[in-house]
């Protein structure tokens, strides 16, 4: 199962079979980090985006 934006951003979306869901799916998203090592910038970008959405 992929989010619709993942299918749309695929270079050949016509090659992916999609089936719309009759009921929307919603799940809680948990973000956990370790303070031991530095996080890659891509992870910081995701965390910052989530924080902005929650404000």
Secondary structure, DSSP 8 states (H G I E B T S, - for coil): ---HHHHHHSTTGGGS-----SS-----------SSS---HHHHHHHHHHHHHH-
